[in-house]
Amino acid sequence: MLKNKTVLLGVTGGIACFKAAQLASDLIKQQCSVYVIMTQNATEFVTPLTFEAITGNRVTVDTFDRNHPHEVEHIALADMADLVIVAPATANVIAKFAHGLADDMLSTTVLACNCPKIIAPAMNTKMYENQVTQDNLKTLLNYGWKIVKPASGRLACGAVGTGKLADTKNILEASIHEISHQKDLSGLNVLVTAGPTQEALDPVRYLTNHSSGRMGYALAKAASARGANVTLVTGPTSLEKPSFVKVVEIKSAKDMFEAVTKKSDAQDIIIKAAAVADYTPLKTDSEKMKKSKTDDDLNLHLARTHDILAWLGAHRKQGQTLCGFAMETQSLIEYAKDKLAKKNVDLIAANSLRDKGAGFGVDTNQITLITKEKEVALPLLSKNDVSNRILDEIISLRKAQN
């Protein structure tokens, strides 16, 4: 969330201006204050009144507008801003920012801003691919700007190629990632597992569970937003893969064991949120199994899978923090404490399938955080909020260990 943040949205001339109105609306829904600065050319496509109606704040266009408070307006806006977003950004304004030109209200204000900045280019394909534009974008990267790359498709000019303004949800996601949290995990490598595994019976059928992957994905996003270098090892899910995260896709418990153990030594923090199968078929048929002619019951012979969390606990490197999950239907705290001790981990996030809102496939969770020293029962929260409470506890544990 961007609650109580102030976002300065720069809008430059181009047909993609109308999408900036949607972005402004999306930002307002994040409970932040939005101030819009438009270039004169932008007002030819969308009126300032559109943005004023959405944001509730006066839109600024002219550097020398006399109808404003006494303070120097471009400095006042720059001082307020927690984040600058320029979307759409033309080749012209990109060149201005890259070389420190300040000849209108937008470029003057942005030059005075000392906060994170995001730019979303939108222009003709040839203009975007021109080496000058690419060099200017590289310059902005060197100055700390974040770039949300344009999409490919049919452009307003009729050309087909790269240059369409990125989807506003991608720009919003970049904004949340940039300023929603303190970067208190900066420099740390975090591995998160998520989703179910699939244990093949034959080419058609498999054994699995009801995990949606939502909890693990929320943890990966939250850790990334807090500055960590995140690797997400995920079983099959219908969820959109998160940005700013390295994603490793697997299917079986064996796949997950190999992916996690291969990367474990490089991790400072490992969070095992995946619902990994405890058993796998002893034999996988190469052809589809057919029903018995006598309609006898089918007996499946299952073998234990590798216990990934136990392996991590036994092979952990010095200074590494391990967090596991325990989902139970009975004796939740007892089983979770037993898991904490037996598997040599630092933290267990325990939740019961019996608690309303804490089961599979929902956007909320209700967990109890269990360490060797304490247990803390959390109320029903969104999985994003639960993720940050888990990360808060992990940070606290690491500080106590150092």
C-alpha positions in Angstrom: 0.0 0.0 0.0 1.0 3.6 -0.6 -1.1 5.0 2.3 -0.1 8.5 3.4 2.5 8.8 0.6 2.6 11.7 -1.8 3.1 10.9 -5.5 4.0 13.4 -8.2 2.6 12.2 -11.5 4.1 13.8 -14.6 2.0 13.5 -17.8 3.6 14.4 -21.2 2.0 14.7 -24.6 0.9 11.5 -26.4 -2.2 9.5 -27.1 -1.3 7.3 -24.1 -2.3 10.3 -21.8 -5.7 8.8 -21.3 -4.1 5.8 -19.6 -2.4 8.2 -17.1 -5.9 9.0 -15.8 -6.4 5.3 -15.0 -3.0 5.3 -13.3 -4.0 8.3 -11.2 -7.2 6.5 -10.2 -5.3 3.4 -9.2 -2.9 5.5 -7.1 -5.8 7.2 -5.3 -7.1 3.7 -4.4 -3.8 3.1 -2.7 -4.7 5.9 -0.3 -1.9 8.2 -1.3 -2.0 11.9 -2.3 -1.5 12.5 -6.0 -0.4 15.7 -7.6 -0.3 15.9 -11.4 1.9 18.1 -13.5 1.1 18.1 -17.2 3.1 19.5 -20.1 1.3 21.9 -22.4 1.2 19.3 -25.1 -0.4 16.8 -22.8 -3.4 19.1 -22.3 -4.2 18.7 -26.0 -5.0 15.1 -25.4 -6.6 15.1 -21.9 -7.8 18.2 -20.0 -6.4 19.1 -16.5 -10.0 18.9 -15.2 -9.9 15.1 -15.7 -7.0 14.7 -13.3 -8.4 17.2 -10.9 -11.6 15.3 -10.6 -9.7 12.1 -10.0 -7.1 13.4 -7.5 -8.9 16.2 -5.8 -5.8 18.4 -6.3 -5.1 21.2 -8.7 -3.2 20.3 -11.8 -0.1 22.3 -12.6 0.9 23.2 -16.2 2.5 26.6 -16.3 5.7 27.4 -14.4 4.6 31.0 -14.2 1.0 30.5 -13.1 0.1 33.5 -10.9 -2.9 31.7 -9.3 -1.0 29.7 -6.8 0.2 30.2 -3.1 3.1 32.4 -2.3 5.7 29.6 -2.1 7.8 28.7 -5.2 5.5 26.0 -6.5 7.9 23.7 -8.2 10.0 23.6 -5.1 7.0 23.0 -2.8 5.8 20.1 -5.0 9.4 18.6 -5.0 9.6 18.8 -1.3 6.3 17.0 -0.8 7.0 14.1 -3.1 7.8 10.6 -1.9 7.8 9.4 -5.5 7.9 10.8 -9.0 6.2 8.9 -11.8 6.3 10.2 -15.4 3.8 8.3 -17.5 3.6 8.5 -20.4 7.1 9.8 -21.0 8.0 11.1 -24.5 11.4 10.9 -26.1 11.7 14.7 -25.6 11.1 14.7 -21.8 13.4 11.7 -21.4 16.2 13.7 -23.1 15.5 16.6 -20.8 15.7 14.5 -17.6 18.9 12.8 -18.8 20.7 16.1 -19.4 19.3 18.2 -16.6 17.2 20.6 -18.7 14.5 22.6 -16.9 12.4 24.6 -19.3 8.9 23.9 -18.1 7.0 23.1 -14.9 7.5 19.3 -15.1 11.2 19.3 -15.9 11.9 22.1 -13.4 10.1 20.2 -10.6 11.6 16.8 -11.3 15.1 18.4 -11.3 14.4 19.6 -7.8 13.1 16.2 -6.5 15.3 14.2 -4.2 13.1 11.1 -4.1 12.7 7.8 -6.1 11.7 8.3 -9.7 10.0 6.0 -12.2 9.6 6.6 -15.9 7.3 4.8 -18.3 8.3 5.6 -22.0 5.7 5.7 -24.7 6.4 6.7 -28.3 6.9 5.5 -31.9 8.9 2.3 -32.2 11.7 3.9 -34.2 11.9 6.8 -31.8 12.2 4.4 -28.8 14.8 2.2 -30.5 16.8 5.1 -31.7 20.3 4.9 -30.1 20.0 8.4 -28.7 16.8 7.5 -26.8 18.4 4.3 -25.6 21.5 6.2 -24.4 19.3 8.7 -22.6 17.4 5.8 -20.8 20.8 4.3 -19.8 21.8 7.7 -18.4 18.6 7.8 -16.3 19.3 4.3 -15.0 22.7 5.5 -13.9 21.1 8.4 -12.1 18.9 5.9 -10.2 15.7 6.2 -12.2 13.6 3.0 -12.5 12.2 2.3 -16.0 9.0 0.5 -16.7 9.6 -0.7 -20.2 7.0 -0.1 -22.9 4.9 -3.0 -24.3 4.8 -4.2 -27.9 1.8 -4.0 -30.2 0.0 -1.8 -32.7 0.7 1.9 -32.0 -1.5 4.9 -32.6 0.6 5.9 -35.6 -0.2 2.5 -37.2 3.3 1.0 -36.7 3.7 -2.4 -34.9 6.5 -2.7 -32.4 7.7 -1.6 -29.0 6.6 1.7 -27.7 3.1 1.3 -26.2 2.8 2.6 -22.6 3.2 -0.3 -20.2 0.0 -1.6 -18.5 -0.9 0.7 -15.7 -0.9 -2.2 -13.3 2.8 -2.8 -14.0 3.5 0.9 -13.3 1.5 0.7 -10.1 3.3 -2.4 -9.0 6.7 -0.7 -9.7 5.5 2.2 -7.5 4.5 -0.1 -4.6 7.7 -1.9 -4.9 9.7 1.3 -4.8 8.2 3.1 -1.7 5.7 0.9 0.1 8.3 -0.2 2.7 11.7 0.5 4.2 14.4 -1.4 2.5 15.3 -3.3 5.7 16.2 -6.5 3.8 18.5 -4.7 1.3 21.4 -6.8 0.3 20.0 -10.1 1.7 19.2 -13.1 -0.4 15.8 -14.6 0.3 14.4 -17.9 -1.0 10.6 -18.5 -0.8 8.8 -21.7 -1.8 5.1 -21.6 -2.8 2.3 -23.6 -4.2 1.5 -27.3 -4.4 3.6 -30.1 -5.9 2.2 -32.6 -8.4 3.2 -36.3 -8.1 2.5 -38.1 -11.4 0.7 -41.4 -11.4 0.8 -41.6 -15.2 0.9 -39.1 -18.1 -2.7 -38.1 -17.3 -3.1 -38.2 -13.5 -1.3 -36.8 -10.5 -1.6 -36.4 -6.7 -1.6 -32.9 -5.4 -3.2 -30.7 -2.7 -5.4 -27.5 -2.5 -2.6 -25.0 -2.2 -3.1 -21.9 -4.4 0.4 -20.4 -3.7 -1.0 -17.1 -2.6 0.8 -17.1 0.8 4.2 -17.8 -0.8 3.7 -15.3 -3.6 2.7 -12.6 -1.1 5.9 -13.4 0.9 8.1 -13.1 -2.2 6.5 -9.8 -3.2 6.8 -8.4 0.4 10.5 -9.4 0.7 11.3 -7.9 -2.6 9.6 -4.6 -1.7 11.7 -4.5 1.4 14.9 -4.7 -0.7 15.8 -8.4 -0.7 17.1 -10.3 -3.7 14.3 -12.8 -3.9 14.1 -16.3 -5.5 10.7 -17.8 -5.7 10.6 -21.6 -6.2 7.0 -22.3 -7.1 4.9 -25.3 -7.9 2.1 -25.1 -10.5 -0.3 -22.2 -9.8 -2.7 -20.0 -11.7 -1.1 -16.9 -10.2 0.7 -14.2 -12.2 4.4 -14.4 -11.6 5.6 -11.5 -9.5 7.9 -8.8 -10.9 11.2 -8.0 -9.3 11.6 -11.7 -8.3 13.6 -14.5 -9.8 11.1 -17.3 -10.4 12.0 -21.0 -10.6 9.1 -23.2 -11.7 8.9 -26.9 -10.6 6.3 -29.6 -10.5 7.2 -32.5 -8.2 8.5 -32.7 -4.6 11.7 -34.1 -6.0 12.0 -31.0 -8.3 11.5 -28.7 -5.4 14.0 -30.5 -3.3 16.6 -30.2 -6.0 15.9 -26.6 -6.7 15.9 -25.5 -3.1 19.0 -27.5 -2.0 20.9 -26.3 -5.0 20.4 -22.6 -4.0 20.3 -22.9 -0.2 23.9 -22.1 0.5 23.6 -18.7 -1.2 20.5 -17.7 0.9 20.4 -15.6 4.1 16.8 -16.4 4.7 14.7 -19.3 3.5 10.9 -19.3 3.9 9.2 -22.7 3.2 5.6 -21.7 2.4 5.0 -24.4 -0.2 2.6 -27.4 0.4 5.0 -30.1 -0.6 3.6 -33.7 -1.0 4.7 -36.0 1.8 4.3 -39.0 -0.5 4.8 -39.8 -4.2 3.9 -42.9 -6.2 6.4 -45.6 -6.0 6.0 -46.2 -9.7 4.9 -43.8 -12.4 3.3 -45.5 -15.4 4.5 -44.4 -18.8 1.0 -45.0 -20.3 -2.4 -44.1 -19.0 -3.6 -46.6 -16.4 -6.7 -48.4 -17.4 -9.5 -49.6 -15.2 -9.4 -53.2 -14.1 -11.6 -55.5 -16.1 -13.0 -56.9 -12.8 -13.6 -53.4 -11.4 -11.4 -54.2 -8.4 -10.3 -51.4 -6.2 -6.9 -49.8 -7.1 -4.1 -49.9 -4.6 -1.5 -47.2 -4.9 2.0 -47.8 -3.4 3.5 -44.6 -2.2 7.0 -43.7 -1.1 8.1 -40.8 1.3 9.4 -37.7 -0.4 12.5 -35.8 0.8 11.7 -33.6 3.8 13.1 -30.3 2.5 12.7 -28.3 5.7 14.4 -31.0 7.8 17.3 -31.1 5.2 17.7 -27.4 5.4 17.7 -27.5 9.2 20.4 -30.2 9.2 22.6 -28.4 6.5 22.0 -24.7 7.4 24.9 -22.4 7.0 26.0 -20.0 9.8 23.8 -17.0 10.0 21.0 -18.4 7.9 17.4 -17.9 9.1 14.9 -20.6 8.4 11.1 -20.2 8.5 8.6 -23.1 8.0 4.9 -23.3 7.9 2.5 -25.7 9.7 -1.0 -26.1 8.5 -3.0 -28.4 10.8 -6.6 -29.4 11.5 -6.0 -30.3 15.1 -3.4 -29.7 17.9 -2.0 -26.8 16.0 0.4 -25.3 18.5 1.6 -28.7 19.8 2.5 -29.9 16.3 4.0 -26.6 15.3 6.3 -26.6 18.3 7.3 -30.1 17.6 8.2 -29.2 14.0 10.2 -26.2 15.2 12.4 -28.4 17.4 12.7 -31.5 15.2 13.6 -29.6 12.0 16.0 -27.1 13.7 14.3 -24.0 12.3 14.0 -20.5 13.8 10.4 -19.7 13.1 7.2 -21.6 12.4 4.1 -19.8 11.0 1.2 -22.0 12.1 -2.3 -21.9 10.8 -5.4 -24.0 11.1 -7.5 -25.1 8.3 -10.4 -24.9 10.7 -10.1 -21.1 11.2 -12.4 -19.2 8.9 -10.4 -17.2 6.4 -7.2 -19.1 6.9 -7.6 -22.0 4.5 -6.6 -22.6 0.9 -7.4 -20.2 -2.0 -8.3 -17.1 0.1 -6.6 -13.7 0.3 -6.4 -13.7 4.1 -4.7 -15.8 6.8 -4.6 -16.2 10.5 -1.4 -17.5 11.9 0.5 -18.0 15.1 4.2 -17.1 15.0 6.2 -19.6 17.0 9.9 -19.4 18.0 11.9 -21.1 20.8 11.2 -18.1 23.1 7.6 -17.2 22.3 4.4 -17.6 20.4 2.4 -14.7 19.0 -1.2 -15.2 17.7 -2.0 -12.7 14.9 -5.6 -11.7 14.0 -7.1 -12.4 10.6 -5.1 -10.3 8.2 -4.5 -10.0 4.4 -1.7 -12.3 3.2 0.3 -9.2 2.4 0.0 -8.0 6.0 0.8 -11.5 7.3 3.9 -11.6 5.1 5.2 -8.4 6.5 4.6 -9.6 10.1 6.6 -12.7 9.3 9.4 -10.7 7.8 9.3 -8.4 10.9 9.8 -11.4 13.1 12.6 -12.7 10.9 14.4 -9.4 11.1 14.0 -9.3 14.9 15.4 -12.9 15.1 18.4 -11.9 13.0 19.2 -8.9 15.1 19.0 -10.9 18.3 21.5 -13.5 16.8 24.0 -10.8 15.8 
